[in-house]
């Protein structure tokens, strides 16, 4: 494994009974500051991948390596150390924060659970309750929150403040990798901007690496160097963010990109409307899982499952017509060149 890779996921599979929620997903996260985006519609398997990385759901196959060690084989103290190094920020802070606990106690509980409170905290010069209070105040300030909020309950905070508390809690144990599961999806535009600015600042200040799970392609540029697109639990396309957004090689990525709203009229793209709904993972269609909705599907798409292959340096796509799409092939009725393409 390359020296700069901190997390290496290969052929990850997760089943829920007969449902293949994740079916052969691979991705690699470099040491921070570095971000990789995991993109797709609801039901594509994004959150399940994140939870499997944290060992919150069992993997049915594949490998997960952190600094070269087998994550799926960790037990006892080694698993505890891994969960300190890799933290998750859940999508809905309302459900991840205990409504009966004050904010200070919520963050302090994490320090106690990892044995940091009992032995004091480096840099504070004191142990016990005073050190914990100081550390909680510092974490809240780092998350752009007033330390006085430590005495409040979650319901007394706004949605954006609660999400920043969740981020502060994840940072309490100095993780090297964060899994950010739709951190802005339940927030208004102003709160979203503040959360994204916070992530952008923390990645540099803390040298963080993170997996950003999202359905919103608009928030990815400037935050993530790499991007992985999922469809029905499988990788549709992966590659450098800028290249992938500028010149998709998969019709699904093309449709997702066309749905990103643009403020400037000259930059607005023609929307590609996909017919039908995403098939249920319990009954995937034969051939390419995307072919029932794909405006570019041909006969081979209905019978043969496309395997990921390289179509350009650093670019992988699972599409029989990937080379054509990369070269400019567009659905009938769409302009040969969408706005924003080179």
N, C-alpha and C positions, 0 to 999 in steps of 0.2 A: 504494500500500500504506500502511496506517495507520502512524503514527510509532511506535506501541508494539509493533508486530509484529517479532520478530527472525527467525523462520523461517516461511515461507509455502509450504505444499505444496499444489499444485493438480492434481487429476486424475492422480495418480501411478499408473503402470502398470508392473508387473514381470512378465516372462514367464520361465519355465524350460521351453524347448521349447514344447510345445503347452499347457502349464499356465499359466493366468493366476493367478499367486500373489497379485498385488495388482491390483485392477481399478477404477481411478478413485477413489482415496482422496484426500481433501482435509482439511487441518487447518492451524491457525495457532497459533503459540506466541508469547506476549507476552514482553516483556523481564522478567527476574527481579526480585524473587522471584515465580515463576509455575510451576505444574505442570499438565500435561495428561496424562491417562491414556488409554492405548490398550488396550482390553479385548476379550477374546474367547477361545474355546476353542483348544486346540492345533490348528494347521493353518489358523487364520483369516487368517494373513498378517501378524501383529503384528511379529514379529522381522524379517521381510523389509522391512517399511516402515522400521524403524529402520536396518537395514543399507543400504538405498537412500539414506537421508538422509546417511549417512556416505560414500557412493560405494563401499561394499564389495561391492555387487551392482549391475549396470547397470540403469538405468531404460529401459523400452521406450517410455515416453511420459509426458506431463505436465511439470510444472515444479516446481523446488525453488529458492526464493529465500532467501538469508541476507543480512539488511541491504540488501535490494534487488538484490543481485547474483545472477546466474544460476549456481547451484551446478553444474549439469550441464555447463556450458561451461568450468569452471575447469581450468586446466592449470598445471604447474610451480609456481613460488613462491606463486601465488595459491591453488592447491589445498592446498599445504602450510600456508599461513596459516589456511585454512578448517578443516583437520583439527586445528589447534591450538586453534581457537575452539570446535570442536564435538567432544566426546569421548564414547566409549561405554564403559559398564561391562557386560561380558558376564554372561550368566546363571550360567555355571559357572566359578568362579575356578580350579578344579582344572585346567581346560584352557586358561585364558588366562594363567596364570602359569607361567613356565619352571621345571620342577622342578630344573634344574641350576644355577639362579642364586639367590643369596641375595636376600632381600627388598630390602636396600639397593641392590644392583646393579640389580635389576629396576626400581625407581623412578628411580635415577640414569640408567639407559639412556634413559628418556624425555626427561630434561633434555638429555642429550647429542644425542639424535636431533633435537631442535628447536633446537640451537645455544645452549642456555642455559648449559651447563657451561663452554664455552670462554671465554665473555665475562663470567663471573661472574654473580651473582644479586643483583638489587637488594635492598638492605636488609641484606646480609650483610657488606659492606665488604671482601670478599676474593674472589678468583677461584680457579678450579680445584677440586681434590679436596676441600679443606676446606669450600668453599662448598657443594658438592654434598652432603657428609655432613651439614652443618647443615640444609640444605633438606630432605633426606630425613627427618631427625629431626623437623623441624617438621611435615612432612606426616603422618607417623605419629601424632604427638601430636594433630594436628587431627582425625584419623580415630579418636580415642579408643584408640590403641594405644601400647604402651610402645616408645619409640624404640630400646630394646635389641633389639627383634625384627629390626632391620635386619641382624643377623648370622646370622639363621636362614634355613632353607630352607622352601618352602611346606608340605612334608609335616610340618613340626614345629609348624604352626599349626592351630587349629581351623577349621572351615568358616566361621564368622562372622568370624574374624580374617582369613582369606584374602580374603573379600569386602570387608572394610574396607581391606585392602591394595590391592585392585583400584580402589576408590574413591579412595584416596590417590594412586595412580598417575595416574588420570584428572585429578585436581585439580592435578597437578604443573605443568602448563603454563597454569594459570589460565584454563580454558575459560569461555565465557559460556553454553554450553548443554551439558547432559548427556543422553545417551540411556541410560536405565537399563532393561536387558533382564532382566525377572524377577529382580530383585536379591535376593529373599528366598525363592524357590521351593524351593531345596535345603537350607534351614536349619530348625533346630528353632524352636519358638515363641519362646524366650528370645532366640536370635540374631536372629530376624526383628525383634523389638521393638527391639533395639539398632541394627540397620541403619536401620529406619524413623525412629528418634529422631535418628540421625546425619544422614539426608537432611533431616529437618525443621529441624535446627539449621543445616546448611550452606546451605540455601536462603536463610535470612535473613542469615547472616554473610557469605556470598559474593554475595548477590543473584543466585542461580542461577535459570536457567530450565531445565526438564527435561521430557523425554518419558518417562513411566513406563509401561513395557510390562508388563502383568500379566493373569492370569486371575482374580485374587483381588479381588473388589469390596470386601472388608472393609478393605483397607489404603488405599483411595483417599481417603475423607473426611479432611480435615485436611492432605492433601498436594497435592491437585490441584483447581484451580478449574474445569477443564473435563474432559470425558470424551467419548471416541469409541469406539463399539462396532462391532467388525468381525465380519462373518460371511462366510466363503468369499471373502475378499479384497475385500469391498465394505463400505462404511459402512452399518450398519443404523440407527444413531441417534447423534446428537451434541448436546451442550448443556452447560449448567452442571451440575456434579456433583450438588449438593444437589437441584436440581429433577429431574434425570434419575433419580436413585435413589428419590426420593419418589414420582414419578409417571411411570413409563416410558411411552413412546408406541409401543414395538415389542414384540411378543410374545417375542422372543428376549431382550431386556433384562429383561423381566418374569420369565422363567425363570431367568436368571442371578442376578437379585436375590433370588429366592425360595430359591436354594441357599446363600446366605450364612448360616453358622451363627450363632445368637443364644444368648447365655448365659442371659438372663432368659426364663423361660417365657412371660411375658405379651407378649414381643416376637417370639416365634418365628412365622415365616410358614409358610403351607401350601406345601410343596414342589411345584413344577410339573415333572413328569417329561416330558422330550421323548422321543418315540419315535424309534427308529432311530439311525443314526450320521450324522455330518456327511458329506455327499457329497464325493467327491474333486473337487478343483478342475479336473482334466483333463476331467471329464464333468459339468459343472454341470447341474442340472435346468432345464427351460424355465420361463419365468415368474419368479416370485420365487424366489431360491435357497434360501430358508428354508421354502417351502411344504410340502415332503414331511414336515417335522417339526412344522409349526405347528398348534397346536390350534384356531386361529381362521381357518384358510385357507378361502377361498371360491373360486368358479370363476375370477374374474379373476386371482387369485394364481397359478393354474396356467398361465396363458397370457401374462400381461403383466408385464414387469419393472418394479417400482416405482422411480421416480426420487426422489432426495432432495428434500424440500419442507419449507417452514416450517409448523409446527403451533402454535407459540407463540413469543414473542420469544426469539431466541437458540437456538431448538430446531429441529433438522432431523431428519427421519425418512424412511426409505425403506420405507414400508409402506402398502398400499392402505387399511388399516383403522386407520391411525395416530391419526386424530382420535377414533375410537371407543375405542381402547385408552387414550388420554390421558384420556378422559372417564369411564373406569371399566370398560370391557368386559373381562371375564375369561374364561379357558377354562372349559368345562363342568366342574362339580364343584368349582371353586375358589370361595372366598367372594367376594362382590361387592367386599369391601374387605379387602385383605391387611393383616396387622399392620404397623404402622409408617407406613401411608398417612395422609395428612391427612383 
